[in-house]
Amino acid sequence: MPKKIKQIAIYGKGGIGKSTTTSNISAALSLLGYKVMQFGCDPKADSTNTLRNGTYIPTVLDTLREKGKVDVHDVIYEGFNGIYCVEAGGPAPGVGCAGRGIITAVELFKQQHVFEELDLDIVIYDVLGDVVCGGFAVPIREGIAQHVFTVSSGDFMSIYASNNLFKGIKKYSNSGGALLGGIIANSINETYTREIIDDFAARTDTQIVQYIPRSITVTRAELKGRTVIESAPESEQAAIYRDLAEKIANHEESKTPSPLGLDELRQWATTWSDKLLRLQNVVENEAGVAAI
């Protein structure tokens, strides 16, 4: 019986820290002894930068445009601790669908059976989550990934993107699509941001897999073109990423989420805005009393 390769998709709004989180997960998994491939599915093709000391690699679509055909071995590059790095890429600026790179790259890798050839344990797709349609929905729609995770903060637009992702997962859940493993809560430093993301998870019938604080350790590592796992392995932030990686490696049961309707989501956000205003007033009043 062929070995079962665990395939994970990590989605998130642009700028939310999705690629940072994914790369640190990959780095930590590799140090746990897993053979890992990180598959960048963002047209910016910057998913694997910190696994390769800040360097960019040729994408599948760029290579296809240049050569007319692609042997997938030509677009696989080695990164930190032997991690296999791939960037799907996108169309030429202003031309075509941004999701085409994912569709093309995934199909090529399936046809050439490279995952089996490399004897991989885990493949992680790093996917832009702002728009869950076309190529960006492939890991979900085609059931390529067994488990989907979303990176979200307590900000409304990242939660909005996650809720849209949940709608896509629910849509394809009855036709063999990937299911939701949970939320990776990123940049959670304040109590109120944790309460917001906790409430969203509860209302959409999912779970928080890990809380990751915003940290200067991440900024310093990325300025050096590295993951925290490589740059600051003894740091508290690295320990958080290692814990998350173990949870991802051991995760087996995902489920269909219960996304909020648009009006419901807006009402939920308004309620939280009112709560935060009351909290702000209390804090300001207490500060005024203390100053007297």
NORPE-V570074 format. One record per residue. RES is the residue in one small letter. NEAR is the number of other C-alpha atoms within 10 Angstrom. D_CENTER is the distance of its C-alpha to the mean C-alpha in Angstrom with 1 decimal. Layout:
res = [RES;RES]
near = [NEAR;NEAR]
d_center = [D_CENTER;D_CENTER]
This chain:
res = [m;p;k;k;i;k;q;i;a;i;y;g;k;g;g;i;g;k;s;t;t;t;s;n;i;s;a;a;l;s;l;l;g;y;k;v;m;q;f;g;c;d;p;k;a;d;s;t;n;t;l;r;n;g;t;y;i;p;t;v;l;d;t;l;r;e;k;g;k;v;d;v;h;d;v;i;y;e;g;f;n;g;i;y;c;v;e;a;g;g;p;a;p;g;v;g;c;a;g;r;g;i;i;t;a;v;e;l;f;k;q;q;h;v;f;e;e;l;d;l;d;i;v;i;y;d;v;l;g;d;v;v;c;g;g;f;a;v;p;i;r;e;g;i;a;q;h;v;f;t;v;s;s;g;d;f;m;s;i;y;a;s;n;n;l;f;k;g;i;k;k;y;s;n;s;g;g;a;l;l;g;g;i;i;a;n;s;i;n;e;t;y;t;r;e;i;i;d;d;f;a;a;r;t;d;t;q;i;v;q;y;i;p;r;s;i;t;v;t;r;a;e;l;k;g;r;t;v;i;e;s;a;p;e;s;e;q;a;a;i;y;r;d;l;a;e;k;i;a;n;h;e;e;s;k;t;p;s;p;l;g;l;d;e;l;r;q;w;a;t;t;w;s;d;k;l;l;r;l;q;n;v;v;e;n;e;a;g;v;a;a;i]
near = [3;5;9;11;17;19;21;24;26;24;29;27;23;16;10;20;16;23;26;22;24;27;27;25;27;30;29;27;24;20;16;13;10;17;20;28;26;27;25;28;32;24;24;14;20;17;27;32;22;27;28;19;18;16;13;15;18;16;24;28;25;19;18;15;13;10;10;9;12;18;14;17;11;12;21;21;17;13;20;21;18;16;25;22;22;28;31;27;27;24;16;13;9;7;8;10;14;21;25;20;25;29;18;17;24;19;12;17;15;12;10;13;12;15;16;14;8;12;13;20;20;22;20;22;27;25;31;24;24;18;18;23;13;14;21;23;23;20;25;28;23;14;18;19;22;22;26;25;22;29;29;27;27;20;14;15;14;21;23;19;23;26;23;20;28;23;19;22;25;21;14;18;19;11;11;13;24;29;27;25;26;21;26;24;23;23;20;19;13;11;8;15;17;19;14;18;25;17;14;24;20;12;15;15;14;21;18;19;19;18;20;19;16;15;13;10;16;21;15;15;18;18;12;12;19;27;34;28;26;20;18;17;15;11;12;13;20;22;16;17;26;22;15;22;23;14;14;19;16;9;13;11;10;16;17;21;24;17;23;18;12;12;9;11;18;14;12;16;18;12;11;16;12;11;12;13;11;12;13;12;11;12;11;12;12;11;11;10;8;8;7;5]
d_center = [30.4;27.5;24.7;21.7;18.5;15.5;12.8;9.3;6.7;3.1;3.9;5.3;8.7;9.9;10.9;9.0;7.8;4.2;6.1;8.4;6.7;5.6;9.2;10.8;9.8;11.2;14.2;15.0;15.0;17.3;19.6;19.8;21.3;18.8;18.8;15.3;14.1;11.0;11.0;10.0;10.2;10.7;14.5;14.6;14.0;12.9;9.8;12.4;14.8;14.7;15.2;18.3;20.0;18.8;20.0;18.8;19.5;21.2;19.0;20.0;21.3;23.2;24.8;25.7;27.3;29.2;30.5;30.5;28.9;26.3;26.7;23.2;24.5;25.0;21.4;20.1;20.3;20.4;18.4;18.6;20.5;20.6;17.0;17.1;15.3;15.2;14.5;15.3;16.4;18.0;21.6;24.2;23.8;25.3;25.7;24.0;20.7;17.5;16.0;18.9;17.3;14.9;17.9;20.2;18.1;17.2;20.9;22.2;20.4;21.6;25.1;25.5;24.2;22.6;20.3;23.5;25.4;23.2;23.2;19.5;18.3;14.6;12.5;8.8;7.7;5.2;6.3;7.7;8.2;11.5;13.5;13.1;16.2;17.7;15.7;12.3;13.4;14.6;12.3;13.2;16.7;17.9;16.7;15.3;12.5;14.2;11.5;8.6;6.5;5.6;5.4;9.0;12.2;15.7;16.2;17.3;15.5;12.0;13.5;15.2;12.1;10.7;14.3;14.5;11.7;13.8;16.8;15.5;14.8;18.2;19.9;19.2;19.5;23.2;23.0;21.0;17.5;14.5;14.4;12.3;11.8;11.1;9.6;8.3;10.8;10.5;13.7;15.9;19.4;21.8;23.1;22.8;19.1;18.7;21.2;19.6;16.2;18.3;20.5;17.9;16.5;20.2;21.1;18.5;19.3;16.1;15.4;13.7;12.4;12.6;13.8;13.0;15.7;16.0;18.0;20.1;19.4;16.0;17.9;20.6;18.5;16.8;20.2;21.4;18.6;17.4;14.8;16.2;16.8;19.2;20.6;21.2;21.1;23.6;21.8;20.8;17.3;17.1;18.5;15.7;13.1;15.5;16.0;12.3;12.5;15.7;14.5;11.9;14.8;17.2;15.4;17.6;18.1;15.8;17.5;17.8;17.0;19.6;18.4;20.8;23.1;23.1;26.3;25.2;22.0;24.2;26.8;24.3;23.2;26.9;27.8;25.3;26.6;30.1;29.2;27.9;31.0;33.2;31.4;31.8;35.5;36.1;34.6;36.7;39.8;39.5;39.1;42.2;44.2;43.4;44.5;47.9]
